[in-house]
């Protein structure tokens, strides 16, 4: 694999910014530091991409790269709309791609966008190591992560209040008399899942209730697995009287499992969806403005492009429970 500027920085024991200054022959680098970096460059066989350097120095790119996990999910479509709305008057073009929740594909997409010298990147991350983007940040390419924070990289991020939203959902069910509240969630290693589990547990403990692991089903990454998990819960000797669904795909699976039951358990789902108000009963959800997530991510990018400096910023977007009927039935 071709050595990167990050490899040089690690070998020389200096920052990426320092390596960049040496590579670009900038003044002000101490002689001892200069020698260390030059020795690391020679040892590793590092060579800069001259074509990319020229493009960077003369960059007039009016393009932003947007990488999401699943372009078919309405959540990411709304984010893309928010990004486009925010940058439209700034004459910026958005190039979008989907990682299909594959970390290798995500990295490949991001590397291609960087090679094309996009002005900035907005990423809904899948992978667990984004340190390969550190050279781009060091060279001035603004990057904002959305929905989940980056791993092994300090960068701007826009997140939902996952803990607060899940807590509010469970408190809503508790307020309607439920004491056996089940959780059907995504893969436990996913950031949003772990945060929503934490909110679920917080609400139960605050009410003086134990967290009954028999009522928790994680690892449901699609509608089919969520449906199967819900059927398992309903077949328990003491089934739950209410279900909290961890995201919109899981809500669809829960609804399929509940279809046709004379007395289905109460349901609150995280993420709103277009048909939620039209079902019978209409689905109570934890809602937020996904378009605003995209707008805020684009604003951060534009502020950085305009020269804003400082440490990475993290913005948390609030959520609210929208009562519609499914979450208001008693046990």
C-alpha positions in Angstrom: 0.0 0.0 0.0 1.3 3.4 -0.9 2.5 5.3 2.2 0.5 8.3 3.2 1.3 11.6 4.9 -0.2 10.1 8.1 2.4 7.3 7.9 5.2 9.9 7.6 3.8 11.9 10.6 3.7 8.7 12.8 7.2 7.6 11.8 8.7 11.1 12.5 6.6 11.7 15.6 5.2 15.0 14.4 1.8 16.3 13.4 0.2 16.0 10.0 0.4 19.8 9.7 4.1 19.7 10.2 4.6 17.0 7.5 2.4 19.1 5.1 4.6 22.2 5.8 7.8 20.1 5.0 6.3 18.5 1.9 5.2 21.9 0.6 8.5 23.5 1.5 7.0 26.1 3.8 9.2 28.2 6.0 9.4 28.0 9.8 10.1 24.3 10.4 12.9 23.7 12.9 16.0 22.0 11.4 15.8 18.9 13.7 12.1 18.5 12.8 12.8 19.0 9.1 15.5 16.3 9.2 13.2 13.8 11.1 10.4 14.3 8.5 12.8 14.0 5.6 14.3 10.8 7.0 10.8 9.3 7.4 9.9 10.3 3.9 13.0 8.6 2.5 12.6 5.5 4.7 9.0 5.0 3.8 9.4 5.9 0.1 6.6 8.5 0.4 6.0 10.8 -2.6 3.3 13.4 -2.9 0.6 13.4 -5.5 1.8 16.3 -7.6 -1.4 16.5 -9.6 -3.5 16.6 -6.5 -1.2 19.2 -5.0 -1.6 21.6 -7.9 -5.4 21.1 -7.9 -5.5 21.8 -4.2 -3.4 25.0 -4.5 -5.5 26.3 -7.4 -8.8 24.8 -6.2 -11.9 26.5 -7.4 -14.0 23.4 -6.6 -17.6 24.2 -6.1 -18.5 20.7 -5.2 -19.4 19.0 -1.9 -19.2 15.3 -1.4 -22.1 13.6 0.5 -21.7 9.9 1.5 -24.7 8.3 3.2 -25.3 4.7 4.3 -28.5 3.8 2.4 -29.8 6.1 -0.3 -33.2 4.3 -0.2 -33.8 5.2 3.4 -36.1 8.3 3.6 -33.9 9.6 6.5 -30.9 10.0 4.2 -33.0 11.4 1.4 -34.2 14.2 3.8 -30.6 14.9 4.9 -29.6 15.2 1.2 -32.4 17.6 0.6 -31.3 19.7 3.6 -27.7 19.9 2.3 -28.8 20.9 -1.2 -31.2 23.5 0.1 -28.5 25.1 2.3 -25.8 25.3 -0.4 -28.1 26.1 -3.4 -27.6 29.9 -3.0 -23.9 29.4 -2.6 -23.6 27.9 -6.0 -22.3 24.6 -4.7 -23.0 21.3 -6.3 -23.6 18.2 -4.2 -22.2 14.8 -5.4 -23.9 12.0 -3.4 -23.0 8.4 -3.0 -24.2 5.5 -0.9 -21.8 3.2 1.1 -24.5 0.5 1.4 -23.3 0.2 5.0 -20.1 -1.3 3.8 -17.0 0.2 5.4 -14.7 -0.7 2.5 -17.1 0.9 0.0 -17.4 4.0 2.2 -13.6 4.4 2.2 -13.4 3.9 -1.5 -16.1 6.5 -2.1 -14.4 9.0 0.2 -11.0 8.5 -1.4 -12.5 9.0 -4.9 -14.2 12.2 -3.8 -10.9 13.5 -2.2 -9.0 12.7 -5.4 -11.6 14.8 -7.3 -10.8 17.6 -4.9 -14.2 18.3 -3.6 -14.5 21.5 -1.5 -15.8 19.6 1.6 -17.2 16.3 2.7 -20.4 15.3 4.6 -20.4 11.7 5.8 -23.0 9.5 7.5 -20.4 7.0 8.6 -20.4 3.2 8.5 -16.8 2.3 9.2 -15.0 2.2 12.6 -11.8 3.9 11.5 -11.8 7.3 9.7 -8.2 8.2 10.5 -7.4 7.9 6.8 -9.2 11.2 6.3 -6.8 13.0 8.7 -4.5 14.2 5.9 -7.4 15.8 4.1 -8.4 17.7 7.3 -4.8 18.8 7.8 -4.7 20.1 4.3 -7.8 22.2 4.8 -10.7 20.1 3.5 -13.6 20.6 5.9 -15.4 17.3 6.9 -18.6 17.0 8.9 -20.0 13.7 10.1 -23.7 13.3 10.5 -25.9 11.0 12.6 -22.9 9.2 14.0 -19.5 10.6 15.1 -16.3 9.6 13.4 -14.0 7.0 14.8 -10.3 7.8 15.4 -10.7 11.3 13.9 -11.4 14.7 15.4 -13.9 16.4 13.1 -17.2 18.4 13.2 -20.3 16.3 13.7 -24.1 16.8 13.8 -25.9 14.2 16.0 -29.4 13.5 17.2 -30.3 13.5 20.8 -30.5 9.7 20.8 -30.4 9.2 24.5 -33.0 11.9 25.2 -35.3 10.7 22.4 -35.3 7.1 23.6 -35.8 8.2 27.2 -38.8 10.3 26.3 -40.3 7.5 24.3 -40.1 5.1 27.2 -41.3 7.7 29.7 -44.3 8.2 27.4 -45.2 4.5 27.6 -44.6 4.4 31.4 -47.0 7.4 31.8 -49.7 5.3 30.1 -49.4 2.6 32.7 -46.9 0.2 31.1 -44.4 -1.6 33.2 -43.2 -4.3 30.8 -41.7 -2.2 27.9 -39.7 -4.1 25.4 -36.9 -2.8 23.2 -36.3 -4.0 19.6 -33.0 -2.4 18.4 -30.4 -2.5 15.7 -26.9 -3.9 16.0 -25.5 -3.2 19.5 -22.2 -1.9 18.1 -23.9 0.9 16.2 -23.5 4.2 17.9 -27.2 5.2 17.6 -28.3 1.8 19.0 -26.1 2.0 22.0 -27.2 5.6 22.8 -30.9 4.6 22.4 -30.4 1.6 24.6 -28.9 3.9 27.2 -32.0 6.2 27.0 -34.3 3.2 27.4 -32.4 2.0 30.5 -32.3 5.5 32.0 -36.1 5.9 31.8 -36.8 2.5 33.4 -34.3 3.0 36.2 -35.6 6.5 36.9 -39.1 4.9 37.3 -37.7 2.4 39.8 -38.1 -0.5 37.3 -35.5 -3.1 36.5 -34.0 -3.5 33.0 -35.4 -7.0 32.1 -33.0 -8.4 29.5 -35.7 -10.9 28.5 -37.6 -7.9 27.0 -34.6 -6.6 25.0 -33.9 -7.8 21.4 -30.9 -6.3 19.7 -29.2 -7.1 16.4 -32.3 -6.4 14.2 -30.7 -4.8 11.2 -33.7 -5.2 8.8 -37.4 -5.5 8.8 -37.5 -9.3 8.7 -35.3 -9.7 11.8 -37.3 -7.1 13.7 -40.5 -8.9 12.9 -39.0 -12.2 14.1 -37.8 -10.6 17.3 -41.2 -9.1 18.0 -42.9 -12.4 17.5 -40.5 -13.9 20.1 -41.4 -11.2 22.5 -45.1 -11.7 22.0 -44.7 -15.5 22.7 -43.1 -15.0 26.1 -45.1 -16.3 29.1 -45.4 -12.7 30.2 -45.2 -10.7 27.0 -44.5 -7.0 26.9 -47.5 -4.6 27.0 -45.5 -2.0 25.1 -42.7 -1.9 22.5 -40.1 0.7 21.8 -38.7 0.3 18.2 -35.2 1.6 17.7 -35.5 3.0 14.2 -37.9 3.2 11.2 -36.9 -0.1 9.6 -37.4 -1.8 13.0 -40.8 -0.1 13.4 -41.9 -1.6 10.0 -41.0 -5.1 11.3 -42.8 -4.6 14.6 -45.9 -3.5 12.8 -45.8 -6.6 10.6 -45.6 -8.8 13.7 -48.5 -6.9 15.4 -50.8 -6.9 12.3 -54.1 -8.7 12.9 -53.7 -9.0 16.7 -56.9 -8.1 18.6 -55.0 -6.3 21.4 -51.6 -5.3 20.2 -49.1 -3.8 22.6 -48.5 -0.1 22.6 -45.8 1.1 20.2 -43.5 4.0 19.9 -40.9 4.1 17.1 -37.8 6.2 16.8 -37.9 8.0 13.4 -41.0 9.4 11.8 -42.1 8.0 8.4 -44.6 9.2 5.8 -47.3 6.6 6.4 -47.2 6.7 10.2 -50.2 9.1 10.6 -52.3 7.0 8.1 -52.0 3.5 9.7 -54.6 2.1 12.1 -53.8 3.1 14.8 -51.5 5.9 13.7 -48.0 5.3 14.9 -46.6 7.4 17.8 -42.9 8.3 17.0 -39.9 10.1 18.2 -39.5 12.7 15.5 -36.9 15.3 14.5 -36.2 17.4 11.5 -33.9 15.3 9.3 -33.8 18.1 6.7 -32.4 20.4 9.4 -29.7 17.8 10.1 -28.5 18.2 6.5 -28.8 22.0 6.6 -26.7 22.2 9.8 -24.0 19.9 8.4 -23.8 22.1 5.2 -23.6 25.2 7.3 -20.6 23.9 9.2 -18.9 23.0 6.0 -19.6 26.5 4.6 -18.3 28.2 7.7 -15.1 26.2 7.5 -14.8 27.0 3.8 -15.2 30.7 4.7 -12.2 30.5 7.1 -13.8 29.5 10.5 -11.2 27.8 12.6 -11.1 26.3 16.1 -11.6 22.8 17.5 -14.1 20.3 16.1 -17.7 21.2 16.9 -20.5 18.8 17.9 -24.1 20.0 17.4 -26.9 17.9 18.9 -30.4 18.2 17.3 -33.4 17.8 19.6 -36.2 15.2 19.2 -39.8 15.1 20.4 -42.5 12.4 20.9 -45.4 12.8 18.5 -48.5 11.1 20.0 -50.7 9.6 17.4 -52.5 6.6 19.0 -50.3 3.5 19.0 -48.3 4.7 22.0 -51.3 5.9 24.1 -53.1 2.6 24.7 -53.0 1.2 28.2 -51.7 -2.2 29.3 
